[in-house]
């Protein structure tokens, strides 16, 4: 039986998201769910579209000209800053779920509520979002323990349909023996298991992480 993983500094790679990005992501997620629930066209949506057109035009003039992240060999290039993806990606990217997590060594637990934006079958979460969710929370667990790496395999077993708009809980366990990190997870509604996940990741080496460029000062 393996012992607990050694305590290491948290694993991070990339720059912090801008506070405005975090604020906008939460609103975009909520508004998307509201749009999907509309019964009829609404003037508020026309105003939203106009505001988004204006924001898109203004932001396109302010972002770096290249789409590549400034990391590794492209660290001195003209591309964009790379935002840290080690944990809480949903806080700044509305395409990812938001969740709460508590890490206790090789075990972790938390809660998640999926909004309408992640719907597949009527009233239920799309299975692809569950895969994305488990990949994110398992790697969050790994990064908090200071030892992470690239996902080598992820498998899910869908036990029951997963409801939207319901506070669910999840449990994670992991072991880091040998060259890989092996994790398992469960998503539950009360005591009912909805989905099970198994993932293995190749252990990374911090000293070999490519350099990431910080944000550049506004000229």
SEVEXLUM-42405 format. One record per residue: x negated, y negated, z negated of N, C-alpha, C, O, CB in turn; residue in three letters. Coordinates in steps of 0.001 Angstrom, whole numbers, plus 500000, padded with zeros to 6 digits. Each point is the difference from the previous one (the first is absolute). Last residue first. Glycine has a CB too. Layout:
XYZXYZXYZXYZXYZALA
...
This chain:
498515449731523818499138498907500496500637498655499780499417498975500355499642502550501347UNK
501545502908495166500709499267501052499136498856500481499526499210499184502702501408499831UNK
495643503934498986500533498718499583500691499332501179499577500142501147498618499626497109UNK
501492505604501375499206498835500387500679498721499554501227499914499965497866501341501995UNK
500956503996495909500723498997500783499113498801500269499138499643499197503029501116499810UNK
495163503717500323501007499253499240500766499047500921499634499799501158498935500364496765UNK
499176504602503683499806498560499949501060499336499141501175500351500104497783499726502155UNK
498829504965497377501229499306500408499784498508499819499548499543498950501911502439500406UNK
495355502896501280500198498663499438501290499399500557500358500211501159497137499468498600UNK
502020505697499832499524498873500811500295498671499318500957499880499234499393501478502839UNK
498653503332495318501109499200500500499461498842500832499030499357499598502380501277498405UNK
495991502687499519500066500065501459501200499238500556500233500015501209498625502195498688UNK
500149498340495402498811499371500572500033499982501521499232499273500629499490501461497376UNK
504715501445499385500078498540499956498821499338500711500161498978500667501077501211497179UNK
500965504535503285498781499538499337500008498482500033499908499398501070498791502699499582UNK
505441501998499588499203498953500610498783499655499163499897500378498833502158498736502222UNK
501209505529499667499407499026499083499143498995500758499191500362500854500826501353497318UNK
504264500752503919498548500191499954499404498924499096500255498813500203499709502206502141UNK
505115500993497187499208498913500559498523500343499864499575500597499011502226497712500422UNK
503620504013500358498581500079499677499268498910500762500334499685501142499818502807498435UNK
505268498870498596499050499260500816498578500317499588499713500176498816501966498012501493UNK
504078502974499169498656500508499729499039499291500944500233499942501207500652502330498024UNK
504640497363498673498917499644500914498701500634499545499773500218498809501369497623501741UNK
504769502217498929498698500384499464498933499698501052500238500148501198500807501666497345UNK
504455496676500084498934500190500979498711500361499267499725499494498912501368498867502691UNK
503133501291496104500424499628501344498966500347501055500341500419501106500992497766497895UNK
500270503479495749498856499774500886500513499746501410500707500830500573497796500638497994UNK
503889497681496500500150500683501287498822499641500899499762498825500278502766501154499506UNK
498587498255495748499214501230499952500050500772501315499451501098500092500991499014497467UNK
500389494829502717500238500662498727499083501209499900498779499863500077503628499343499874UNK
496942499700504236501168499216499603500508500624498717500692501018500026499919498331502382UNK
494231500829500150501158500549499300501092498944499809499732498808499849498753502814498986UNK
496509500087503755500939498894499903501300500548499451500532500985500512498383497769501418UNK
495549502888498039501427500314500036500785498704499886499628499107499239499979503180499737UNK
494961499728502339500951499020499512501423500506500100500320500864500816498115497340499846UNK
495688502984499549501377500425500221500924498949499410499630499284499070499717503169500890UNK
495064498136501820501084499370499236501329500647500337500222500464501118498510497378498826UNK
495406502438500560501264500684500278501080499449499073499823499971498782498951502125501968UNK
496070496652501433500944499655498938501337500617500378500541499701501064498240498116498358UNK
495906503731502071501304499414500309500782499676498731499750500557498931500278500715503222UNK
495561500971498164499884498833500873501319499289500270500012498960500658498068502162500368UNK
501227501646494324499496500230501344500013498734500838500027498896499456500770503441500386UNK
502561497361496269498890500932500059499541500171501447500811499919500922500046501268497020UNK
502794496038499790498950499461500860498772500896499996498876499505500080501970498189499481UNK
504979502064499470498716500541499566498960499549501013500302499841501182500775502180497676UNK
504386496475499414498896500148500954498812500678499349499849499995498779500921497965502432UNK
505015500406498570498847500634499350498899500140501041500266500074501200501213501188497139UNK
503625495879500794498831500381500782498997500731499121499847499680498821500507498354502702UNK
505262500139498855498918500550499188498874500447500925500250500589501051501378500151497140UNK
503199495804501786499054500914500638498908500388499019499698499274499052500780499701503191UNK
505043498813498169498713500091499340499105500990500740500486500896500690500580498529497101UNK
503381496990503372499470501362499959498673499994499255499366498955499853501788501630502326UNK
503483496191498776498695500029499331499576501451499810500620500745499241499855497058499576UNK
502681500222505168500050500790498770498604500012499380499016500285500682502886501165500218UNK
499634496965503594500520499117498952500171500714498668500912499694499231500242499002502531UNK
498625504691502245499597498603499970500511499340498721500885500524499325499127499389503199UNK
498990505543497897500950498890500127499317498641500026498953499795499385502723501604499453UNK
496904503774502811499567498944499083500888498781500163500056499435501092497579501411498989UNK
502980504832500711500021498661500599499666498936498952500424500094498848501290500681502833UNK
496169503980497510501336499438499971499967498661500740498943499374500075501602501793497715UNK
495602501585502393500854500905499235501464499562499995500902500830500106497130499710498478UNK
497255498979504466501205499251499675500998500950499342500575500871500652499039497514501279UNK
494858501407498666501132500917500007501216499219499520500036499526498864498481502519500714UNK
496263496724502684501162499724499168501011501135500126500130500632501048499504496886499217UNK
494680501106500615501177500805500324501107499695499003499748499759498820498805502060502173UNK
496216496513500967501160499621499191501184500833500450500360499992501177498767497646498494UNK
494998501653500884501217500764500234501093499553499056499746499716498829498902502225501954UNK
497164495784499574499694501084500931501234500835500322500077500604501070497597499452498035UNK
500933494641499039500969501093499957499648501034501065499868499667501178501929498767497964UNK
494436498385498601500957500057501090500920501215499851499564501090499631498786497739501866UNK
499585499075494030499451500374501295501108500109501023501171499778499691496951501429499191UNK
500231497649495415501005500139501041499312500420501297498790500223500029502691498032498865UNK
497845500407495557499475500956500965501091500285501022501012500627499683497418500404498595UNK
502168496103497808498679499663500484499382500958500982498830499852500354500909499061497550UNK
504738500642499754499032500837499296498583499839500554499063500631499511502775500986500019UNK
501820496088502433499951499554498611498997500812499185499434499496499030502952499788501153UNK
498441501978504288499225498757499926499922499465498576498972499454499599501717500025502739UNK
501967504395498571498577500266500210499161498735499804498961500029499341501647501806502260UNK
504071497681498248499528500778498852498493500242500117499254499772499048503015501336500737UNK
499779496976503913499953499035498891499457500685498746499123499462499324502834499251501655UNK
498948504007502654498725499301500162499852498873498975498884499691499582501144500873502866UNK
503995501767497501498917500940499679498646499315500163499115500162499159502316501783501582UNK
502467495662500480499872500116498540498883500965499606499336499789498985503105499712500796UNK
498448499768504924499619498759499319499793500210498507498993499553499451502273499168502265UNK
500289504870500969498623499673500381499529498769499229498865499955499525501498501032502777UNK
504135500243497192499091500886499276498541499722500364499133500042499128502670501697500799UNK
501526495749502355500016499721498567498991500869499263499199499491499216503210499862500949UNK
498348501446504413499237498768499798499892499675498512498938499606499516501826499545502730UNK
501973504418498906498606500349500254499099498787499775498942500107499380501788501644502279UNK
503838497520498091499567500778498835498544500445500166499238500005499034503136500782500597UNK
499766497015503918499641499057498943499582500727498733499197499477499227502389498859501743UNK
500006504180502677498690499432500302499550499000498959498806499886499722501663500459502667UNK
503923501636497470498926500860499512498608499471500281499074500264499233502451501611501084UNK
502889495070498837499364500677501129498801500806499492499192499490499224501563498677502374UNK
503446500684495186498682499520500424499500500823501179500112501226500004499374498014497649UNK
505888499883501253498844500795499586498703499426500568500006499296501010501459502737498867UNK
503254496620501020499802499929498567498770500703499475499805500098498788502587499745501074UNK
498891501506504958500814499052499235499774500081498492500220501043499385501462499110502418UNK
494193501291501191501406500407499984500818499053499114499432499306499157499888503102501228UNK
496656495534499695500010500926501119501431500474500198500796499282500604496802501446498957UNK
499832494731497778501062500989500236499729500849501230499509499514501019502104498943497901UNK
496063497662498658499347501298500204501016501114500270499714501175499770498422498070498737UNK
503084496116500570499012499910501077499341501343500306499431500166501078500164497477498256UNK
503428501577496955500640500383501258499016499970501162500179500726500978501981498382498154UNK
495537501609496134501097499164500474500530500469501352499503500966500579499514497117498165UNK
498488504565496961499919499744501432501200499153500445501146500409499810497600501773500536UNK
498289498668494917501355499851500513499893499615501467499375498992500331501548500325497386UNK
495791503001498021500148499364501299501485499932500336500759500913499676496963499924501090UNK
498303500398494912501353499896500524499975499295501353499088499228500297501854500724497359UNK
495339503241499124500524498680500287501407500068500535500655501041499946497052498176500496UNK
497215503509497786501444500027500164500485498593500269499293499024499748500920502980498738UNK
495031501559501093500600498675500162501498500180500167500473501053500427497413498001500627UNK
497006503727497590501456499967500148500460498556500151499386499071499476500854503046499160UNK
495208499136500533500374500760501183501507500136500179500460500713500892497417500510498866UNK
500784494854497166499036501005500442500492500696501261500435499346500947498820500987496683UNK
503939496644501142499446500564498768499062501132500398500375501173499984501699498204498645UNK
501054496175503604498970501030500183499445500416498642499630499159499182499781499911503097UNK
505266498564499983499152500037498814499038501167500155500426501143500167501384497820498366UNK
501692497754504862499224501204499703499190499802498723499488498912499737500389501640502721UNK
504395497462501166499278499788498745499283501302499666500564501084500155501124497172499010UNK
500003499505505851500177500984498935499286499515498751499210499057500048500973502820501632UNK
501409496993504019499510499518498713500289501052498937500974500745500106499391496840500581UNK
498908503211504897500867499919498814499279499356498812498778500085499873502437501961500923UNK
497674496676504406499679501009499003500945499870498816500423498893499667497166501109501060UNK
502549496943502919500159501294500653499690501158499049500311501148500319499099497774501859UNK
500046496363496724501347500524499793500268501308500727501037500624499775499695497055499932UNK
494789500003498096500425500488501317501373500641499853500106501084499426497486499295501317UNK
500072497842495481499717498988501016500426500408501400499970499175500913498147500105497691UNK
502627503437497462500122498666499420499751498908501033500487498880499844498793502054497964UNK
500260503866503020501329499437500169500166498612499431500951499301500352499872502976499600UNK
495195500328499480500073499421501342501358499338500218500098498982500686498295502761500171UNK
499102500348495033501112499050500119500054499312501364500123498778500080499718500863497470UNK
495562502650501910501140500114499081501042498931500307499678498933500522498812502017497704UNK
497463499775504414499812501046499003501237500215499132500209501098499483497375498351500510UNK
501095497499503930501092500966500095499921501074498916500615501057500139499458498523502315UNK
498066495026498797499786501230499232501242500893500049501095499575499631497304499198498856UNK
500466497760505497500592499974498660499830501365499351500155501030500655501517497210500052UNK
495472498929503190500621501296499707500497499995498556499220499822499065499277501359502615UNK
500770494645502145499564500598498739500737501321499783501164500140500376498346497567498650UNK
499787500648506058500728499647498780499348500626498773499225500951500107502891498869501222UNK
495050499000503307501287500597499663500542499534498664499588498973499460499752502980501869UNK
496381497232501292501000498931499968501356500507499555500979499258500081497788499588501724UNK
496249503299496677500739499671501209501036498917499781500028499340498961499602502966501795UNK
497176500172496263499674498621500352500755499537501227499691498952500567498069501366498438UNK
502814504137499295500100499124498834499720498541500297500537499122499324498808502800499327UNK
500789502464504003500729498792500414500104498981498873500786499057500093500507502331501519UNK
496664502913497797499256499350501080500663498714500463499338499135500574499851503095500136UNK
502816499088494865498975500799500645499248499210501050499563498875499757501797503141499812UNK
503037495665499536499447501044499133498964500776500785500114500159501216502039500015497462UNK
501752496157502180498581499704499801499426500964498968499862499666498823500506497893501758UNK
503890503417502897499615499577498644498500499752499909499209500685500648502710500621498407UNK
501111498015505518499186500966499275499676499494498595499756498807499819499277501990502356UNK
503430496789501409500790500845499098499170500948499147500528500591499058501278499257502591UNK
496948494956500330499917501429500308500794500833499015500106499630498831497654499994502160UNK
501960495501498731500387500340501377499995501494500303500727500450500886498362497367499768UNK
502069499912494413498836500222500855500414500499501387501041500643500136497591499861497821UNK
504984496512499560499323501268499719498783500148500904499932499352501044502252501696498245UNK
500858495197501064499158499923498809499234501290499706498985499963499304502626498392499806UNK
501750500729504417498921499027500218498997499981498852498946499372500105502640499254501231UNK
502333504078498557499169500495501104498837499062500281498972500423500528503032500691500455UNK
501393497726495849499002500929499472499077500516501097498822500254499746502787500401498463UNK
502037496463502983499017499298499175498895500939499526498824499641500052502966498774499220UNK
501828503404503219499230499077500834498907499300499195498874499854500475503146499807500966UNK
501000503125496247499131500790500889499123499095500843498804500250500149502912501565499919UNK
501581496189497213498875500514499213499042500791500874498784499877499856502677500209498118UNK
502494498355504021499135498870499652498772500473499223498882499553500257503127498934499696UNK
501283504682501067499348499556501234499016498867499712498885499976500521503150500700500801UNK
500659500774495144498946500972500297499262499639501284498782500156500081502545501614498749UNK
502407495654499930498903499771499049498841500954500270498837499610499899502818499603498381UNK
502272501357504250499339498744500370498808499721499087498940499577500463503250499530500389UNK
500496504595498120499259500243501240499246498748500424498840500076500404502866501630500296UNK
501178497914495604498831500817499676499142500231501238498777499872499944502514501241498214UNK
502841496740502351499039499112499346498716500739499657498906499450500119502985499203498959UNK
501623503854502683499500499084501024498952499057499418498972499733500621503233500404500573UNK
500033502622495819499025500770500774499440499147501139498809500082500304502396502066499117UNK
502240496122497901498760500055499228498920500775500749498813499707499863502519500158498018UNK
503155499849503788499154498845500300498682500005499225499001499455500469503071499269500006UNK
500460505858500873500091498975498959499094498831500365498882500222500465501639501527497777UNK
502165503261503671498997498946500174500225498871498997501132499714499610498682500863502832UNK
502004504037495858500268499120501131498828499033500184499228499779499068503272500409500537UNK
497342503247497039501134500511500765500232499215501289500448500566500998500573500186496863UNK
494313500291498901500979499043500521501103500699500802499748500967500719498450497290499354UNK
497695503652497786501308500203499371501074499059500547501160500106499601497648500648498354UNK
496522499142503339500508501323500377501380500273499426500701500892500477496959499911499639UNK
500048495189498743500327499998501423500622501327500431500950500028500782497176498361499616UNK
500203501269495219501237499240500160500437499961501462501186500137500299498199498478497705UNK
496483503386500956501101500827499502501340499282500146501009500630500317497414500463498069UNK
497729496480502721500205501088500957501154500889499563500840500373500818496725499570499774UNK
501005496694496482500798499464501100500252501068501058501081500044500587497968497675498983UNK
498139503375496773501384499799499554500884499515501147501126500472500159498038499005497534UNK
496229500998503147500598501312499734501471499853499615500862500727500494496895500151498772UNK
499702495208501303500242500657501292500655501359499808500884500379500769497148498420500203UNK
500574498824495179501183499396500631500331500673501331501168500248500300498279497575498587UNK
496668503519498827501177500374499223501269499446500633501024500681500059497576499376497867UNK
497265498703503989500294501420500220501258500427499257500838500710500555496721499728499746UNK
500619495115499162500743500195501245500402501456500193501096500273500489497672497804500505UNK
498523500744495281501321499402499878500840500290501249501171500366499896497871497826498628UNK
496471503141501573500754500813499046501426499471499859500954500778500008496918499767498761UNK
499166496950503800500315501245500696500825500915499113500944500640500464496950499156500869UNK
500404496199496871501114499738500909500418501271500731501187500217500246498017497424500032UNK
496947502510496938501252499938499237501217499737500879501072500551499750497616498637498315UNK
497100503321504082500336498641499580501295500015499190500903500776500312497937498270501726UNK
497976505330498014500979499279500831500212498587499475499833499744498808501300502425501757UNK
494098500319498767501335499931499408500969499313500965499595499111500749499394500824496933UNK
496726502775504271500307498782499265501416500075499433500832500771500477497596497917500998UNK
498257505695499422500703498961500720500307498817499099499713500020498804501255501711502694UNK
498374502938496555499323499804501284500809498988500800501041500334500566497994502035499423UNK
500317500486494778500634498969500824499205499845501283498805500290500045502083498508497913UNK
499663504466497239499516499965501382500779498924500749501228500059500060498148502418499889UNK
499411498007494518501003500121501064499387499799501375499066499216500170502671499979498242UNK
495058502690497785500679498736500290501033500194501105499791500827500888498157497894498412UNK
501120505521497742499228499193500930500718498670500194501203499907499755497881502161501411UNK
500933502813495644500481498633500134499042499218500887498801499945499725502303500160498003UNK
499759505331502688499224498991499284500557498609500261500567499734501059497401501720499090UNK
505214502923499880499093499283500883499227498962499211500555499391499085500986500986502859UNK
500219504103495606500493498731500521498959499325500874498799500184499807502643499568498180UNK
498141505504501849500212498994498978500512498718500613500182499928501216498026501095497402UNK
502553504229503202499175498805500099500330499027498883501126499969499502498732500332502973UNK
500338505239497664500857498813500000499107498763500000499042499905499232502821501327499533UNK
